[in-house]
């Protein structure tokens, strides 16, 4: 993006265009502090979309989309256009993502047409990326103005048109098959439904086996300590119900060991637990789901926190932009962490995301939590606290603990006794995330005061525990989002809408945060995958997402070629129902 200057006109007239009116007053005050005579206006989201009642894609003209004004948006756009005058800087600061770029593209075209129609002079149109609604966030955006990223717009068009082609061509087939209008099929929703249906089928076909494990009680300095009986693969030793001779043999050998001393080795070492990275969209949704929030509810609250609130007659944008795949933190964010923590540590976090346009989700000000609690409702405060704690934890020090292993020599063939425990001696980042310790079972065991060395301890008893294999777990909201991210289904910004669509169509039900496919959902999924597997399964959805990324990262000419190639291939499959064609191409 080439840098431009916003104040190229002497009168400093500015029209600043955003998506949401909530943040208008804050931005207006900040712009006025920069000596701009600024009007801040909002598009209220997208102004144009494909038509509702027809395909809206000119297939013969290179799959050219036909965008129409959404209801009531023509009036909003006219209000924006009427504010334009000669010698004005127009800054389009819609949200910094693909959807925001498409909105910027459409409003910029309307502005250009209006300027030409009215013969206005000396108008400068620029694109600003605002990652946080703060003084520094706005200042940074104005210092780095550029042009609309046309490749990003083409990528958004490719997503919209591909989804329209697939949905528009397949949904009528679905209506006919089930004699019910209003059903929908889409590459993301069907791939997600297939994950849920496949899990249900796995559960229904699962036949749990009964097995036995062994706990051996050892006297260590007059303390009864339970050891696991382990195999040479370092797994808890199991005997299945149909292995009665083996079970009898193990019990016999363990009885023979009662009251006998056995040689054990004790090993102690210092270990640490690395902090978790700050939140991105998918992990925010996952963590919020553990608190009972749906993905759509989480994103709605995050939007409000991003747009900000008024505290004592001053407006504060509370978090950075909440649609991001990155765990990177800006220099401003690092300085903020330093101002709060004093002493910080920079950690390297590995992240598979290819996107790094925006930083992680973080707080934007050092605000007193007790004060903030008075201005946010309970739900908003919970989400803010999630973001606050993960951000600060990411810059804190590792938690340190003593790790201990007590292990016997081989007792029965290759079987041995094993005990491990841990004891935290420096909390580090755990002061912000105390519940994270629950992910480590070793801290639920007693840490025994023993130095490294070889000891003789007496076996005093054993227990045979009868258990059954656990059924596979159904997806929760948190785990389905994690699975969608891992398999490349959709993007974090689409997860909430995908789950909501499946609920609305009665394809799934959610009970106590557990997702069940309905009988109807299973039938729909099986029908769609049997007929359009190439377009609707998980592999294709991940493949398409990678192609959209390729379009976004290309220059305009290559992006247009990739757009045409991708949509041509999708359309050919829809026409011919070929199998194995698209995924083999360009591998």
N, C-alpha and C positions, 0 to 999 in steps of 0.2 A: 504494500500500500504506500503510495507516494504521500508525503506529508504536505498539508496545505495550511494556510493561515485563515482563521475564521474572520479576523478583523481587517480584511483587505479594503474595506470601505471606511471613509473618514467618519461617517456618522454612527458607526458601530451598531447599525440596525441588524437584529438577528431574529430569525424564526427558527425555533428549536423544536423538533418533532420527536415525540416519544410514543410509546404504545399505550401507557396507562396514565390517566389524569391524576392518580393518587400522588405521584411524585412531582407534579408540575410546579407546585408552589415552592418546594425545596429547591428544585433546579433553577427556578426563576430568581430566587433570592441569591443563589450562588453566582448566576450569570450577571446579575446586577452588581455584585461585589467586584466583578471583573470589568465593570464600566460598560457592559453591553446594554443596549436598549432592547431587551429581549421579550418576545412573546413565546410562551411554551404551550404547545398544543398536542393533543393526543389523537391517535388513529383508532383507539379502542381495539387493538389487535389487527387481524387481517382486514384489508378493505376489499379484496377481490378473491374469488375462488372459482373452481370449475362449476358449471351449472348443475342444478339438482336433478333436472328432468331429462337430461340427455348426456351422452358420453362426454361431450365437451373437448374432444381431442380430434384434430384434423389429421387422420392417419396418412392420407395421401400427401400431405404437406409436411413430411418429416416429423409426424407426431406432435405437431404444434398445439399447445394447450390453448383453449379459448376461455379466458378469464372474464367473469362478469362481476359487477359490483354486488357485494352482499347487501341484504336488506338494510336500509337506513344509512348505509355507509356513503352513499353519494352526497347526502346532506352534510355529513361530517367532513368529507373531502372538500366540498365547496366552501365550508367555513374556514378551512385551512387555507385554501387558495385565495380567499378574499383578504387575507392578512398580508399577502405578498405585495411588496412595492419596490420601486426602483432602488438601486444601491443597497441591496439587502443581502446578508449572508444567511443561507438556509442550511441548517445542520440537521441531518436525519440521524437520530440516536435511538432507533428501534433496538430491541433486544439483540445482544451480540451472539446470535446463532443463525442456523439456516432459515428458520421461520422469520426471524427478524430481518434477515437480509432480503428475503422475498417481499416482505412488507415495504422495506426501503425502496426496492426496485419499482414496485407498483406506484408508490406515492411520488417517487422521483419522476416517473414518466408523466403522471398527471400534472406535476409542477412544470415540467418542460413544455408540455402542450399549452398550459395556461400562459406561461411567459411569452410563447410565440403568438398566441391568440391576442394577448393584450399589448404586445410589443413593448414589454418591460425591458429596462436596460440595467446592465451592470449587476446581474444577479449571480451569486456564486453558490453552488450546491455542493455540499460535502457530506461524507459519512463519518460518524463518530461512534467508537466502541466504548461504552460506559460500563465498567465492570462493578462499580459500586456508586451508590447515590450519596457521595460525600464531596466535600470541597476538593480534596486531592483527586478523587475519581473523575470529577467533571473537568478539572484542570488538565489532567493527563489525557483525557479524551480530546479536548480542544487543541492540545499541543501535538496530537498525532492524527489529525484529520486526514482522510483519504477518500478514495472512490469506492463505490459499491463493488463488492466482490462478485463479478458476474458468474464466475465458475461455481461459487457457492449457491447462487440463485439457480443456475442450471441444474445443480445437484438436487435442490429442493423441488424443482419442476419434475425432475426424473422420478423422485420418490412419489410425488403426487400423481403423476401420469401413470406410472407403473401400477400403483395401488388402484387407480381408477380403472385401468384396463382389466386387471385381474378381477376386481370386485364387480365391475359392470358386466363382464362376460360370464363370470361363474355364478354370481348370485341368482340370476334367473333360472339356471339349471337346478340350483338348490330349491328354489321356490316350486319348480315343477315336480321335483322328486318327492318333496315333503308336503305338497299341496298347501303351502303356507307362505304368504308374502311377508316381506319384512325381515326375512332371514338374511344374514350377510356372511360373506366369506372374504378373507383377506390373507395376504401372505404372513403378516405378523400375528394376527389373532388366531389363525388356524394352526400355525406352527406352535404357538403357546398352548393352545387347546390340546394339541397332540402330546406335548410334554405331560400335561395333566392326565390325559386319557391313558397314555402309556404307563404312567405311574400307577393308575388305578388297576389296569390289567395285570401289572406286575404283582400288586397286592393280592388280587383275586386268585392268581395262579400260584401264589406262594404257599408252600406246605411246610410249616415250621417243624423242626425236628427237636426232640427232647435230648438234652445232653447233661453231663455232670461235670462240675469243676470241684477243685479241692482247696480248702483253706487249712493251713497247718499253723497251729499255735505254738509259738516259741517263747521261752522264758528268757528275757533280756534284762538283767539287773532287777529281778523281781517284778518285771512288767510284762504282761501278756501281749505279745505282738503277733498279728495275723499275717502270714506270708502266703503268697500265691504259689501254686505249683506250676512251673513253666516248662515248655519244651525247648528243644535246641534252636527253634526258629524265633525264640524270644517272645513267644505268644503264650497266653494262659492255656494250660493243657486241658483238653476236653475229651471226654469219653461219651460216645453217643449211646442211645438207649439199646440199640441192637448189638452192642459190644459188651455183653454181660461178662464174658470171661476176662476181658481186660479190666473191667470195673472191679471185679472180685480180686484180681491180682494186685491192683493198685491199693485197694483197701487193706489187703493182707500185708503188703510191704510197709504201709504207713503205720499200721498197728505195731509192727515189729520195731519201729523207730521211736515209739513213745517211751519216755524216760531216758532216752539215750542222748548223749551229747554229739553234736554235729559241728563240723568246721565251717565257719562263715568268714567271708572277707568283707570289710567295711571300707567304703570309698566315699570321701567327701570332696566337694569342689565348689568354688564360687561360680555362679552363673548369673545371667541377666536376661530380662525380658525387654525387647525393643518396643518403643512406643508405637501406637497405631498411627497411620497417616491421617491428615485432616480429611474431612468428608468430601465426597463428590456426589453427584445426583443419585447414583444407584445405591451407594452405601448409606446416604441419608435416608432413602426410602426403606432400606433394609432395617436400619436401627430404629427408625420411627415405627415400623411395623411391629417390633418387639414391645412397643408401648401401646399398641392397639390402634395405630393410625393406618388408614388405607393409603395407598400410594397417591391417590388424587387429593386426599385431605392434606397430606404432607406437603405436596407441591403448592397447594392453595395457600397454606400457612407460610411457606417459604417465600412465596410471591409477595405476601403482605410485609414480611420482614425485610425483604429486599427494597420494596417501595418505601418503607419506613413509617415512623410514627412521630407525633409531636410530643415533645417533653419540655415543659416549662416554656412554651411559646417558641421553641426551636424544633425544626424537623430533622430527624435522624434516619438515614438509611442504615438498617441494623446489620445486614449481611451482604456479602458480595453476590454476584449473579449465581443463581442456584441451579442452572442447567449447564453442567460441566462434566467432562469425563476426566478431568485432571486433578492430581493431588499436589501440583506445584503451587508454591506460595510466592507472591510478588515481594519485591524489596520493601514496599510499604507494609505488607503483612508481617514480614520478619521484624521490622522496626516496631510494629504494634505489639507483637509478642514480647519483644525485648522490654518495652515500656511497662508491660504488665508483670512479667516474670523476673525482670532484672537480668538474671543469668540464664542464657538459653543454650541449647545444643542443636546444631543443624544435622538432621539425619537424612540419609539417602533412602528413599522409598521406591521400591520397584513397582512399576505399574504397567500393565500391558496396553493401556490405551494409546491409540495413535493420535488422539486429539489433545492439543496443548494450547489452544487459542485462549482459553480462560484459565484462571487459577482455580484452586480448590475453593470450596464454600467455607467462608470464615467470617468472623465478626469484623466490624469496621471501626468500632470505637472502644475505648476503655471505659465502659459505663458500669456503674455500681449495680450489681445484680439485685440488691434489695430495692433500689430505686426503680429499676426496670420492671420488677415484679408488679409494681403499682400501675404500670401503663400497658401491660400485656395481659391478655386473658390467659387462663391456665394452660390451654393447648398451645398457644403461641409461645409461652414461656418455656414449656417442655421442649419444643423444637429448637428454640434459641439456645437453651442450655446444652442440648446435644451438640450443636455446632460449636458453641463456646468451649465445651470440655474437650472435644476432639481436636480443635485448633490449638489450644494451649498444651494439651498432652503431647502433640506432635513436636513441640519445641522443648519439652522437659527432658530430664535425664532418664536413662534406663532404670527399671526396677531391678534391684540386686537381691539375690537370695542364696542361701546355702542349699546345695543339693546333696542328698545322701542316698547311696545304694548299699543294701546289705544282701549279700548273695551267698548261697551255700555251694559246696561242691556238688557234683552229680550224686543223687541219692538212689534213684531207680532208673536204670539204663541211662538215658540222656536227660532225665528230668531233674530239676533243681528248684530250690526255694528262692523267692525274690521279694524284696521289699524296697520301696523307694518313697522318699518324702522330701519336702522342701520347707524352708523357713525364710520369709522375707525379712531382710534387715535394713533395706533402704527402699522406700516406696517410690521415689521418682515420679514418673507420670501417673502412677496409680492413685495419686492424690486427686486427680481429675476423673479417673475411670476406675473407682474401687471395685465395681462389679466384674471387671475384666478378669480378676483373679479366679473367678468361678470356672473359667475355661481350663484350669489346671488342677486336676484331681489330687496331685501330690501335696497341695497345701491343705487338704482336708485330713491328712494323716499326721500322726505325732512325729515330730523330729526328735530323734534319740541322740542323747549326748554321748557320742562315741568317737574316738579318734580313728584315723586310718589304721588298718592293721588286720591281723587274723585273730579270730576269737572262737572259743568253743561255747555254744549255747545249747540248752536242753530243749528237746521237743516234748511238749506236755499233752498235746491233743491234736485232733484234726476234725474237719467237718466236710461232709460230702453235700454239695449244693445241687439240687435238681433244678434245671432251668429249661426254658424253651427259647428257640431262636426268635428274635423280634421281627415282626412284620416290617417291611419297608415303610418309611414314614411318608405320609402324603405331604404335598407342598403346603407350606404356610405362605403368607404374602411375602415375607422376607426371603424365604428360600426360593420361591418362583422367580423373584426379581434377580436374585443371585444367579440362578440357572439361566435366565434369559441373557444376562450379561456374559456369562461364561460361553454360551453357545452362539452369541452374536445375533440374537433375535431382537430386532428393533434397536432403538437407542433409549437411553435413560429418560429422555423427555417424552417418549411414547409409552413407557411401561404402564403408567396410571390409566391412560385412555384404553389401552389394550385390555387390561383386567376389567375395567368398567364395561366395555363392549361385551365381553364374554358373560358378564353378569346380566346385562340388559337383555341379551338374546336368550337367556335361560340355558346357556351351555354349561355354566358352572354354578355352584353355590359355595358360599363361605360361611362356615359355622365355627365359632370360637377360634378364628384366625386360621382355620384349616380349610383347604380348597378341595372340593369334591366335584367331579364332573357329573352332570345330570345324565340320566339314561338317554335323553334327547341329545345332549351334547356329544355323547359317545357315538350315537348313530350318525349325526352330522359329520363328525370328525372322520369316521370310517369311510363314509360315502365320499367326502372331498379328497381324502388321501388316495383312495382307490382310483379316482378319476383324474385328479390333477396333482399327483404326488410331486412331479417335477417343479411345480410352481409354489406349492404350499408346504412342503416339508421343511425341516429345520435347516438342512444344508443349503437349500436355495435361498432362504431368508438371510442367512449369514453371508452367502455369496453376493447377494444383491447389496447388502450394506457395504461390503468391501468395494463394490463397483461405484456406489455413490460416493464413497470416500475418494476413489480414484478421480472421479469427475471434479470433485471440489478442489483437489490438489493440482489439477491441470490448468494450463492456460486456456483462454476462451475458445480458441479454435479446436484444440484437442478435446476440450470438454463437450463441445457440440457434437463432435464425431462419436465420442463415447456414449453420449446421450442417445444418438440415433441408433448406434449398434445395439445397445442394451434393449431399447424398446422394440426394435425390430425382432430381436431374438425372442423376447417375451411374447410378442404378438404372433410370431410363427408357431410357437408352442401352443398358444391358445387355439389357433386354427387347426393344427394338425394333431395335437395331443401326443407329440413325439416324446419318447422317453430317453433319458440319458444324453440329451443334446447340449443343453445349456451349460451344465456343470463341467462338461469335458472341454468346452471351448475356453481358450485362453488360460488354461491351467499352467 
